[in-house]
């Protein structure tokens, strides 16, 4: 599929396969839709499967003006409206999970039948009631490093982050190279500004307002979330199902793709 014009001068690149009720996969930072290739292949026999390159990432031109998570979520909403997609099931991984949470916070259940979040934290930076090393693994130092390194060494930071994300990185050399390659395609301003916006964001107050079924997919050995993250999200969202992947770190869709696809496919049919 070529670039889709979703209005207000915004264009997004979308891959699409299969027929049926739609599942939209939303990538993490600073990637593209390409790491969802196993889902595009494995789920398209029974579902309409789409993978978006968010504005400023992959093959999608950047947004004009400041890049925010709300702006990225708005592009997803406008894609649904432009393509007249109803009963959508968006699944966001990492930063893409933040896009899903922002979508629900700003647009409710507009055109949605369910949502999915893959290994993401509702608040990245610690606060008075959100403890570093307990509630979140992240700190301002991590953001400062990403900001400083991305302009000068995007390949290096992508390789370091990707290697740390896998439970068994030696088994996933091809996936790491794919992540590095796709990260290099990101518009630097979009990558940095989106990270600057999502790091201090607190989605916790709005989780209770998610009024569609939610599928939560978390790696048991992830060092990008905490052991309590999945259970916290399950308890905070009214109708949530938590699935843990024992052999996965941050990337269960790449580390355990067959089981991941089975879980997503079964949940999609159930809603």
C-alpha positions as CSV (number, residue, x, y, z in Angstrom):
1,X,0.0,0.0,0.0
2,X,1.3,3.5,-0.8
3,X,1.4,6.3,1.7
4,X,-2.1,7.1,3.0
5,X,-3.1,10.7,3.2
6,X,-4.9,11.0,6.5
7,X,-5.5,14.8,6.4
8,X,-3.9,18.0,7.7
9,X,-0.9,17.2,5.5
10,X,-0.1,14.0,7.3
11,X,0.8,10.8,5.5
12,X,1.5,7.4,6.9
13,X,2.9,4.2,5.3
14,X,0.7,1.2,6.0
15,X,1.2,-2.5,5.2
16,X,-2.0,-4.5,4.9
17,X,-2.7,-8.2,4.4
18,X,-5.7,-10.5,4.8
19,X,-9.4,-9.9,5.3
20,X,-11.8,-9.6,8.2
21,X,-11.9,-7.5,11.3
22,X,-8.8,-5.3,11.5
23,X,-5.8,-5.6,13.8
24,X,-3.4,-2.7,13.6
25,X,0.1,-3.1,14.9
26,X,1.9,0.0,16.2
27,X,5.7,-0.1,16.5
28,X,8.1,1.0,19.3
29,X,10.8,3.6,19.4
30,X,12.4,4.5,17.0
31,X,11.2,1.8,14.6
32,X,8.7,1.1,11.8
33,X,6.1,-1.5,11.0
34,X,8.7,-3.9,9.7
35,X,9.4,-5.8,13.0
36,X,5.7,-6.9,12.9
37,X,6.5,-9.1,9.8
38,X,5.8,-12.3,11.7
39,X,2.3,-11.0,12.6
40,X,1.6,-9.9,9.1
41,X,2.5,-13.4,7.8
42,X,1.1,-15.4,10.7
43,X,-2.3,-13.8,11.3
44,X,-3.4,-12.7,7.8
45,X,-5.0,-16.0,6.9
46,X,-7.8,-15.3,9.3
47,X,-7.6,-11.5,10.0
48,X,-7.1,-8.2,8.3
49,X,-3.7,-7.2,9.6
50,X,-2.1,-3.8,9.2
51,X,1.2,-2.4,10.4
52,X,1.7,1.4,10.4
53,X,4.9,3.5,10.2
54,X,4.1,6.3,12.6
55,X,4.8,9.9,11.2
56,X,8.5,10.5,11.2
57,X,9.4,6.8,11.4
58,X,10.1,4.2,8.7
59,X,8.7,5.4,5.4
60,X,6.3,8.0,6.8
61,X,7.1,11.7,6.6
62,X,7.5,13.6,9.9
63,X,4.8,15.7,11.4
64,X,5.1,19.5,11.1
65,X,5.7,21.2,14.4
66,X,6.3,19.6,17.8
67,X,6.1,15.8,17.8
68,X,4.0,14.4,20.7
69,X,2.5,11.1,21.6
70,X,-1.0,12.6,21.2
71,X,0.0,13.7,17.7
72,X,1.0,10.2,16.9
73,X,-2.2,8.8,18.3
74,X,-4.1,11.4,16.3
75,X,-2.5,10.0,13.1
76,X,-3.8,6.6,14.1
77,X,-7.3,7.9,14.6
78,X,-7.2,9.8,11.3
79,X,-6.0,6.6,9.6
80,X,-9.1,4.8,10.9
81,X,-11.3,7.6,9.7
82,X,-9.7,7.9,6.3
83,X,-9.8,4.1,5.6
84,X,-13.2,3.8,7.3
85,X,-11.9,1.2,9.7
86,X,-14.4,0.2,12.4
87,X,-14.1,-2.4,15.1
88,X,-10.3,-1.8,15.1
89,X,-8.0,-3.7,17.4
90,X,-4.8,-1.6,17.7
91,X,-1.8,-3.3,19.5
92,X,1.1,-1.1,20.5
93,X,4.5,-2.3,21.5
94,X,6.7,-0.2,23.8
95,X,6.3,3.4,22.7
96,X,3.4,2.1,20.6
97,X,1.8,1.1,23.8
98,X,2.0,4.8,24.8
99,X,0.3,5.7,21.5
100,X,-2.5,3.2,22.4
101,X,-2.9,4.7,25.9
102,X,-2.9,8.2,24.4
103,X,-5.5,7.2,21.9
104,X,-7.8,6.0,24.6
105,X,-7.1,9.0,26.8
106,X,-8.0,11.5,24.0
107,X,-10.4,9.7,21.8
108,X,-12.0,7.0,24.0
109,X,-13.2,4.0,22.1
110,X,-13.6,5.7,18.8
111,X,-13.8,2.9,16.1
112,X,-12.3,0.4,18.6
113,X,-13.4,-3.1,19.6
114,X,-10.3,-3.8,21.8
115,X,-6.8,-2.6,22.5
116,X,-3.5,-4.3,23.1
117,X,-0.3,-3.2,24.9
118,X,3.0,-5.0,24.5
119,X,5.5,-4.6,27.4
120,X,5.0,-0.9,28.2
121,X,4.9,1.1,31.4
122,X,2.1,3.6,32.2
123,X,4.7,6.1,33.5
124,X,8.3,5.9,32.5
125,X,10.0,8.4,34.8
126,X,9.9,7.9,38.6
127,X,7.9,10.2,40.9
128,X,6.9,10.5,44.5
129,X,4.6,7.5,44.4
130,X,6.4,5.7,41.4
131,X,9.7,4.3,42.4
132,X,12.7,3.7,40.2
133,X,13.6,0.0,40.2
134,X,10.2,-1.0,41.5
135,X,7.6,0.6,39.4
136,X,9.7,1.7,36.4
137,X,13.2,0.8,35.2
138,X,13.7,4.2,33.6
139,X,15.2,7.5,34.8
140,X,15.9,10.9,33.4
141,X,19.5,9.7,32.8
142,X,18.2,7.2,30.3
143,X,16.3,10.0,28.4
144,X,19.3,12.2,28.5
145,X,21.5,9.5,27.0
146,X,18.9,8.7,24.2
147,X,18.6,12.4,23.4
148,X,22.4,12.9,23.2
149,X,23.2,9.8,21.3
150,X,20.5,9.6,18.7
151,X,21.7,12.6,16.7
152,X,25.3,11.5,16.7
153,X,25.1,7.7,16.8
154,X,21.6,6.4,16.0
155,X,22.9,3.0,14.9
156,X,24.9,2.5,18.1
157,X,22.1,3.4,20.4
158,X,19.7,1.2,18.5
159,X,22.0,-1.7,18.7
160,X,22.6,-1.3,22.4
161,X,18.9,-1.0,23.2
162,X,17.9,-3.8,20.9
163,X,20.5,-6.2,22.3
164,X,19.4,-5.4,25.8
165,X,15.7,-6.0,24.9
166,X,16.0,-9.7,24.1
167,X,16.3,-12.5,26.7
168,X,18.6,-14.4,24.5
169,X,20.1,-11.8,22.1
170,X,22.5,-14.4,20.6
171,X,19.4,-16.3,19.2
172,X,18.0,-13.2,17.6
173,X,20.8,-11.6,15.7
174,X,18.6,-11.2,12.6
175,X,16.0,-9.4,14.6
176,X,18.5,-7.1,16.1
177,X,19.9,-6.2,12.7
178,X,16.3,-5.5,11.5
179,X,15.8,-3.2,14.5
180,X,19.0,-1.4,13.8
181,X,18.2,-1.0,10.1
182,X,14.7,0.3,10.7
183,X,15.9,2.7,13.5
184,X,18.3,4.4,11.1
185,X,15.3,5.4,8.9
186,X,13.7,7.5,11.7
187,X,13.7,11.3,11.3
188,X,16.0,12.4,14.2
189,X,13.8,15.2,15.3
190,X,10.7,12.9,15.5
191,X,12.6,10.3,17.4
192,X,14.0,12.7,20.0
193,X,10.9,14.8,20.4
194,X,8.6,11.7,20.8
195,X,10.9,10.3,23.5
196,X,11.0,13.7,25.3
197,X,7.2,13.8,25.3
198,X,6.5,10.2,26.3
199,X,9.1,9.9,29.1
200,X,7.5,12.3,31.6
201,X,3.9,11.4,30.6
202,X,1.7,9.7,33.2
203,X,-1.1,7.5,31.7
204,X,-2.0,6.0,35.1
205,X,-5.1,8.3,35.8
206,X,-6.7,7.4,32.5
207,X,-6.3,3.6,32.5
208,X,-9.5,3.2,34.4
209,X,-11.4,4.9,31.6
210,X,-10.4,2.3,28.9
211,X,-13.9,0.9,28.1
212,X,-13.0,-1.8,25.6
213,X,-11.3,-5.2,26.3
214,X,-7.6,-4.9,26.7
215,X,-5.0,-7.6,25.9
216,X,-1.7,-7.1,27.8
217,X,1.3,-9.1,26.5
218,X,4.5,-8.9,28.6
219,X,7.8,-10.7,28.6
220,X,8.7,-12.3,32.0
221,X,12.4,-11.5,31.5
222,X,12.0,-7.9,30.2
223,X,14.4,-5.3,31.5
224,X,12.3,-2.5,29.9
225,X,9.4,-3.1,32.3
226,X,9.3,-4.4,35.9
227,X,7.8,-7.7,37.2
228,X,4.9,-5.8,38.7
229,X,4.1,-3.8,35.5
230,X,1.8,-6.4,33.8
231,X,-0.2,-7.1,37.0
232,X,-0.5,-3.4,37.7
233,X,-1.8,-2.7,34.2
234,X,-4.2,-5.7,34.5
235,X,-5.6,-4.3,37.7
236,X,-5.8,-0.7,36.5
237,X,-7.8,-1.4,33.3
238,X,-11.4,-2.5,33.9
239,X,-11.5,-5.4,31.3
240,X,-8.0,-6.6,30.9
241,X,-6.4,-10.0,30.1
242,X,-2.7,-10.4,31.0
243,X,-0.5,-12.9,29.1
244,X,3.1,-13.5,30.2
245,X,5.8,-14.9,27.9
246,X,8.3,-16.9,29.9
247,X,10.9,-17.0,27.1
248,X,10.8,-13.4,26.2
249,X,12.2,-10.1,27.2
250,X,10.8,-6.9,25.7
251,X,9.9,-8.4,22.3
252,X,7.5,-11.4,22.7
253,X,6.2,-10.9,19.1
254,X,9.8,-11.6,17.9
255,X,11.0,-14.0,20.6
256,X,7.9,-16.2,20.8
257,X,6.0,-15.3,17.6
258,X,4.0,-18.5,17.2
259,X,2.5,-18.3,20.7
260,X,2.1,-14.5,20.4
261,X,0.1,-14.9,17.2
262,X,-2.0,-17.6,18.7
263,X,-2.9,-15.5,21.7
264,X,-3.6,-12.4,19.6
265,X,-5.7,-14.3,17.1
266,X,-7.8,-16.1,19.7
267,X,-8.4,-12.8,21.6
268,X,-9.3,-11.0,18.3
269,X,-11.9,-13.7,17.6
270,X,-13.3,-13.4,21.1
271,X,-14.0,-9.7,20.8
